[in-house]
Amino acid sequence: MQPKPTLEDTLALMRDLRARCDWDAAQTHESLRPYLIEEAYEVDDAIRAGDDAKLREELGDLLLQVLFHSVVAEERGAFTMYDVAQGFIAKMRGRHPHLYGDGVKQSWEEMKAKRRESIVDGLPVDLPALHRAFRLQDRAAGVGFDWPDVEGPIQKVEEELQEVRDELVAGPSSERLEEEMGDLLFAVVNLSRKAGVHPALALDKANVKFARRFGLVESIAKKRGLEVGKASLEQLDEIWDEVKARERLG
């Protein structure tokens, strides 16, 4: 029976590729950046699809990026994969003092807040805006800047929606309207967070649902001899309601 490969085997393979493959040898931390981001999105796609075979494959590709950066850093004398592992173990133990020590259980955000000078410290500037808003609010909550329940965020959403309405009535002012729209979106994100729903995941599911439903609208319209781009709103809305009714019936 062939022994199962270990993480040490993957590290040895990565070192060998750096030594003998021209493309691998030419890569740097900077040149690998786009691939790391791409692989993370491909893992996310596999999770969304519920495809275990694809998830296993994509996790391997993501592991490649971790190994790649670790070996490049090792060659520079900066740190090794073992240092990465040591840092990981120390961090996980530190996050769970009630499991690996005599500490009391507390939220990770509360623990990290004590070591930050600002809630923006260490938060990547290139995070997708929706997730960045969520993380900013989560960190603010970690230092006590938070409503006790969802009622405050609900009222804030209603307040920001009214300000958007007022701006639309006042007349065109793209800069001011953009600001008010941003405030409204930020308030909705905060409501989602307080309700225990990640807004990025919720919006992703809404996108999938809309694309599925509108695809059915297009299909039904075509069967009825309607051209979507020329059909009236009333005609399309009628088909839309029909699609929703079909979904409710299963």
N, C-alpha and C positions, 0 to 999 in steps of 0.2 A: 504494500500500500504506500503510495507516494505521500511523503510528509507535506503537511499544509504549509504554504508560503507564509513567511512572517514579514513584519514591517522592516526588519533588518534586511531581508531579501530585496524588498522594493528599494531600499536606500542604496544597496550595493548595485542594483541595476541602474539606478539614476546616475551614480558615479561613473559607471562603465559607459553609459551613453554620453556623458560629458567628455569622457576621454576619447571616444572613438567615433562619434557622430558629429559631422561638421556643423549641422544646424543646431543641435543641442549645445555644442561647445560655444557657439556664437551668441547665445542668449544671455541677457542681463536681467536684473530685477525690473528695469524700466521697460525693456522690450516685451517682457512677459505680462505686463499689466493688463492689456486687453484680453488675453487668454484667460486670466484668472476670473475676470468679470464675466466673460462669456460662459465659462464652465459653471460658475455659480448659478447663472440663469438657466442653464440646461438641467442642472439638478432640480431647480425649482419647477421647471416644466414637467420633469418626470414625476415629481411628487404630485403636481396638479393632476396629471393624467392617471395617477394610481397604478403606474406601470413599474412593478418591482424589478423586472429584468433591466429595463432602461435605467432605473434608479441605481442599481448596482453598477452598471457601466459608467454612468455619469459621476458617481461618487469616486470611482477609480480615476477618472479624468481630473476630478478636483484634487484628489490625493496627489496626482502627478504634479500639480502646481505647488502644493505644500513641499513635496520632496525637492522639486526643482529649485525653489527659492532657498530652501535649507542648504542644499549642496552648493549653490552659488555663494551663499554667505559663508559656508565652511571654507571654500577656496579663497575667499577674501580674508579669512582669519577673523571674521566678525563674530560668528557663533556657529554652533552645530545643531543637527537635528536633536541631539541629546539635550542640548540647552533648551530647545523648544519644548521638548517633552517635560523637562524639569520645571520650566515656567508654567506649563499647563497644569501639572500636578499641584504645584504650589498655589496656583490661582483657584483651582477647584476646591482644594482643602480650605483655603481662605474664605471662599464663598459659603462654605458649610461648616462654620465653627461648632455648631451643635452636633454635627456628625463626626468631626475629626478633631475634637478638642473639648474644652470646658465652656465654650461660649454659648450664648443664647441665640435662638433662631431669630433672624431679622431679614428684611428684604435686601436684595443685592443693591438696589438703588440707594437705600439709606446708608449702606456701608461705603459705597463708592463716593457718595456725596461728601462724606467726612474728609476725603482725600483730594477733593477738587477745589480749585479756587473759584471756578465758574461752571455752570451747567453745560456750557458749550465745549469744555475741555475734552479733547479726544474724540469728539463727534465729527465724523467725516463730512466735509462740506459738500461732497458730491453724492451724498445719499439722495435717493428719490425724494422729492419734496414732501410727499404724503407721509412717508416713513420718518423723515427728519422732523416734521411737525409732531408726530406721535412721540418720538424719542425726547424732543425738547420738553414736551408737556410731562412725560413720564419722569424726567429728571427734575423738573420743577416740583412735581408732587413729592419726590424723594426728599426735598428740603422743606416740605410742609406747605408749599404753595398749591393748594388744591381745594376743591369743594368737598364737602362731606358726603354728598350723594349726587345723583344725576339731575336733580331739580335745578341746581345752579347752571350747569351746562345747557340744559334745555332752554332756560330763560335767556341765556347768552346767544344761543342760535336764533331765537325769535327776535332778539334785539338787533343782531347783525343783519338778519333778513330784512327787517324794517328799514335799516340804513341803506341797504341795496335798493329797496323800493324807492326810497326818497331820492336817491341819486339818479335813478332812471327817470323819475318824474321831473327832476330839476333840469334835465337836458344832457346832451352829450358832453362828457368830460372823461376821456378814456383813462387818464391817469388816476383820477379820483375814484372812478368806478372800479378799476382794477384793484385799488387798495381795499375798497369795501368788499369786493368779491373775495379777496384774500382773507380778510377778517372773518367772513362767513365760513369759508372752507376750514379755516383754522379752528373755529368754534365747533364745527361739525366733527372734526377730528377729535377734539377734546371730549365731546359727548360720546363718541365711539369708545374712546379710551376708558372713560369713566363707567361705561356700560359693560366693559369687559370684552369689547369687540375690536380687533385690529382693523383700522380703516382700510389699509392696503389690501388685506385679504377680502374684506367685505366688498370693496370696489372691484376687485378682480373677479369675484363671483358675479357681481352685477354686470360686468362687461361680457362675461361668458354667456350669461342669461340673455342679455340684449342681442348679442350676435346670433345666438341660436334662434331666438324668436323672430328677429328681422330676416334671417335666412328663410324661415318658413313663410313669412309675409311675401318675400320675393318669389318663392316657389308657387304659392297659391295664386298670387297675382298673375304670374306667367301662364298658369293653367287656365285662368279665366280671361286670357287675352288682354290683360292690363300691362302697360309699360310703367314700371315703378317711377321712373323719372317724369312721367307725364300724367300719372294718375293724380286725382285730387287728394287732399289731406283727408277728407271725409271717407273716401274709398279705402285708403290705406289704414285709417284708424279703425274702420269696420273690420278689416281683415286682422288687424292687431288684436282687437278684442276677441275675435274668433280663436286666434292662436292661444291666447291666455285662457279662454274657456276650455279648450281642448286639454291644456296642461292640467287644469284643475280636475278634469274628469279622468286624467291618467291615460 
